[in-house]
């Protein structure tokens, strides 16, 4: 696993549980509002980092041995499946963050029962997905990952970062329709400071009324919560 960073303790990344967070390196997308741009590339990583993560968690009480794997995009990691198997053997519960670009990997992980929770980013309406992820050709893969989660038994959430410079409330009607029947959609407010695209760093955060308007459009189709 190419791990680019470790957050030893978080109370917000794994719903209802304290957790450590690891950030994998490498992502093939170029989302203009990405706040982890430094993790898009792959750099040198010590093979002992993964073992260090396990050591941190195994020093904690069993109920606190929870891990979030984020990125970058974790499903691009060749060693992800083995890492998840080892985590399960050690009694560590895992939440996976993914952009949904690799539905076949996501399906294999769920079938093997290697994670307890998945958070999948849904960035915008599928027919304009390239505007939000920065590359073309991934709308079908994202739709496939949505289907994988809805059809499975693993708990999950869809989530969207609301960016006023890119989104309109009406977009969330179309997104909600694509997600209909899903367990939940989490809306989180865009923070401009570290956006990958410099122009977006000068744009405002969404107002509470804008967030509410987006929520009202989406919750015609599935439960919607606002976070942060």
Secondary structure, 3 states (H helix, E strand, C coil): CCEEEEEEEEEEEECCEEEEEEEECCCCCCCCCCCCHHHCCCCCCCCCHHHHHHHHHHCCCHHHCEEEEECCCHHHCCCHHHHHHHHHHCCCEEEEEECCCCHHHHHHHHHCCCCCEEEEECCCCHHHHHHHHCCCCCHHHHHHHHHHHHHCCCEEEEEEEECCCCCCHHHHHHHHHHHCCCCCEEEEECCCCCCCCHHHHHCCCCCHHHHHHHHHHHCCCCCEEEEC
